[in-house]
């Protein structure tokens, strides 16, 4: 893997990815550029940390003019904010992504066609909408029921078309909900899935806005970084013209999450979870997928945790005391 650009490199997943690239024998030259609105203190190492907004076309064009061979595009407005701030969601999650692809096309043409980077785009299981089968297979159609899901689905199609035209190579990976996320809660509607584990383990009260029978699809931050690394070196000819993948994860109910936490940390920790129904969050979550049969991704070597107990252990080992 040559020079690498991570757009959204200041976020949690971007930082996890950058840290693992720094330690990877696949990336001995450490030529990693991170781009984001800002970066955490004592964050992941990088050759360059560039600050700016993904909607700034001139900045994006400048980054692409360096012709990085590998580009991870992680930048996005999260689901809850995309739903409440309609204009901003479309501007960042779709408009800025097309601007990014246009910058690649311009550089491709300027190179006489020789510049054709690998792009790994983080999409979402929110591209799917009900009614759902018991398990969503690789043939299930995209019919998002949120603005965020629509923005991700359109971006997948844009990427596929730019790949088809030969401007770049790559794929879109539909991440499960990443759990347990370290740090503070964000504006994602799914934030509580992490909060009901993270806050109690840190001795803090956690709010549960949905019923315990809600089922969802999860993978850890460690798995997310692994998905991205694997996508970077995948033989994309194996994908044919279908460049979006459902990734593996763990399907479990909120009750099963809580019971896993009880098994690992005890009743006193679980007692810090306080039910507080939120109709807006319940409505959004009701339109999300619950379980998958990601046969293509598994056959291609993508891996996640076997159960939610392991997802909790990953958080404890990687992030609890950081």
CORCOR-V72492 format. One record per helix or strand of 2 or more residues. SS is the DSSP state (H for helix, E for strand). FROM is the first residue (numbers start at 1). TO is the last residue. Records with the same first field share a line. If there is no record, write none. Layout:
SS = FROM-TO / FROM-TO
This chain:
E = 4-7 / 32-36 / 48-51 / 70-73 / 118-124 / 169-175 / 177-178 / 206-208 / 215-219 / 244-246 / 250-253 / 273-275
H = 12-23 / 25-27 / 57-65 / 79-84 / 86-110 / 125-127 / 147-164 / 191-201 / 221-233 / 236-239 / 254-265 / 267-270 / 279-286 / 295-299 / 308-318
